[in-house]
Amino acid sequence: MMFQDGQIVRHIKTGREYRIFAGPDRCALEWSGERVYMYRRRENPQGMLWIRRAAEMEDGRFEVVL
């Protein structure tokens, strides 16, 4: 499942929620071209931005909340 920009997703194992900022349709690692997601913890909108490989985000460890 591909997540959309602005969606809220939950990490199934930890229960933490994140907002997707950019998906693999417009975000990639410079050195490899590998497609990634950029996201941030929902309760900390000014906090750290995280990047994760699209394959990991889409393998069932995250689910859509909103």
C-alpha positions in Angstrom: 0.0 0.0 0.0 1.4 3.4 -1.0 0.7 6.2 1.6 -0.2 9.7 0.5 1.3 13.0 1.5 -0.5 14.4 4.6 -1.8 11.0 5.7 -1.5 9.9 9.4 0.0 6.4 9.8 0.6 4.3 12.9 3.6 2.0 13.4 1.9 -1.2 14.4 4.6 -2.4 16.8 5.1 0.8 18.7 1.6 2.4 18.3 3.3 5.8 17.4 1.6 8.0 14.9 3.3 9.9 12.1 2.4 12.3 9.3 3.7 11.6 5.9 5.4 14.6 4.3 6.6 13.1 1.1 6.2 9.8 -0.5 8.3 7.7 -3.0 6.6 9.4 -6.0 8.6 12.6 -5.1 11.3 11.6 -2.6 14.5 9.5 -3.2 18.0 9.1 -1.8 20.4 11.1 -3.8 23.2 8.6 -3.9 21.1 5.5 -4.9 17.9 6.8 -6.3 16.1 4.5 -3.9 12.5 5.7 -3.2 11.7 6.7 0.4 9.1 8.3 2.6 9.7 11.4 4.7 7.6 11.6 7.9 7.4 13.2 11.3 5.9 12.2 14.7 2.4 13.5 14.9 2.6 14.9 18.4 5.8 16.8 17.5 5.1 18.8 14.3 8.4 20.8 14.6 10.4 17.7 15.5 12.8 15.5 13.6 12.0 14.4 10.1 12.6 10.8 9.4 13.3 8.9 6.2 12.5 5.3 5.6 12.8 3.1 2.5 9.4 2.7 0.7 9.7 -1.1 0.8 9.8 -0.9 4.6 6.9 1.5 5.0 4.8 -0.6 2.7 5.5 -4.0 4.1 2.7 -4.0 6.7 4.5 -2.4 9.6 2.4 0.8 9.2 -1.3 1.3 8.9 -3.4 4.4 7.9 -5.1 6.3 10.7 -6.4 9.3 8.8 
